[in-house]
Amino acid sequence: MNYLPTAQASHVVWADPARAQAFAVWLASTATQHGLDPASLLLASSDASFRRYFRIASASQGSCIIMDAPPDKEDCQPFVKVAGL
């Protein structure tokens, strides 16, 4: 399993190393653009589906929520549509 470092002792655990790598690459490219602090990433919650939610500190917005869902398991288009409203 892979771990992403956080500001606290808890870690984000990934069962799939490829998913962990894809998330790390995405977060690295997104963090600078949106003023996010990758070291502050914490698991916020998960639900009965394959989705997981993370909280991350933002320099301009306090904190933000990131949703992660494997594309082959979840259709994220409704979530993206709502986010754009």
QUIBELCOR-V487054 format. One record per residue. N is the residue number from 1. RES is the residue in three letters. NEAR is the number of other C-alpha atoms within 12 Angstrom. D_LAST is the distance of its C-alpha to the last C-alpha in Angstrom with 2 decimals. Layout:
[[N/RES/NEAR/D_LAST] [N/RES/NEAR/D_LAST]]
This chain:
[[1/MET/14/36.10] [2/ASN/18/34.28] [3/TYR/23/33.13] [4/LEU/30/30.73] [5/PRO/21/32.19] [6/THR/21/30.67] [7/ALA/18/31.78] [8/GLN/13/33.27] [9/ALA/13/35.77] [10/SER/16/33.32] [11/HIS/20/32.13] [12/VAL/31/29.40] [13/VAL/22/31.34] [14/TRP/22/30.60] [15/ALA/13/32.67] [16/ASP/14/31.98] [17/PRO/15/33.12] [18/ALA/14/31.26] [19/ARG/22/27.92] [20/ALA/23/28.89] [21/GLN/19/29.73] [22/ALA/20/26.53] [23/PHE/30/24.51] [24/ALA/24/26.87] [25/VAL/15/26.54] [26/TRP/17/22.72] [27/LEU/27/22.80] [28/ALA/20/25.52] [29/SER/16/23.63] [30/THR/18/20.36] [31/ALA/25/22.14] [32/THR/15/23.67] [33/GLN/14/20.64] [34/HIS/20/18.62] [35/GLY/21/21.72] [36/LEU/26/21.87] [37/ASP/28/25.24] [38/PRO/32/26.03] [39/ALA/24/29.05] [40/SER/30/26.98] [41/LEU/35/25.24] [42/LEU/31/25.83] [43/LEU/29/25.06] [44/ALA/22/22.79] [45/SER/18/23.16] [46/SER/18/23.43] [47/ASP/13/23.21] [48/ALA/9/25.27] [49/SER/16/23.53] [50/PHE/19/23.82] [51/ARG/23/20.76] [52/ARG/24/21.53] [53/TYR/21/19.63] [54/PHE/28/20.94] [55/ARG/28/20.82] [56/ILE/31/21.58] [57/ALA/24/22.59] [58/SER/23/20.84] [59/ALA/17/22.92] [60/SER/15/20.29] [61/GLN/14/18.03] [62/GLY/15/20.70] [63/SER/21/19.43] [64/CYS/25/16.58] [65/ILE/22/16.17] [66/ILE/30/16.70] [67/MET/29/16.63] [68/ASP/32/19.46] [69/ALA/26/20.22] [70/PRO/20/22.91] [71/PRO/14/21.65] [72/ASP/10/24.75] [73/LYS/11/24.12] [74/GLU/17/20.39] [75/ASP/16/17.83] [76/CYS/19/14.79] [77/GLN/12/12.76] [78/PRO/11/11.05] [79/PHE/16/10.27] [80/VAL/14/9.03] [81/LYS/10/6.77] [82/VAL/9/5.32] [83/ALA/12/5.60] [84/GLY/8/3.82] [85/LEU/7/0.00]]
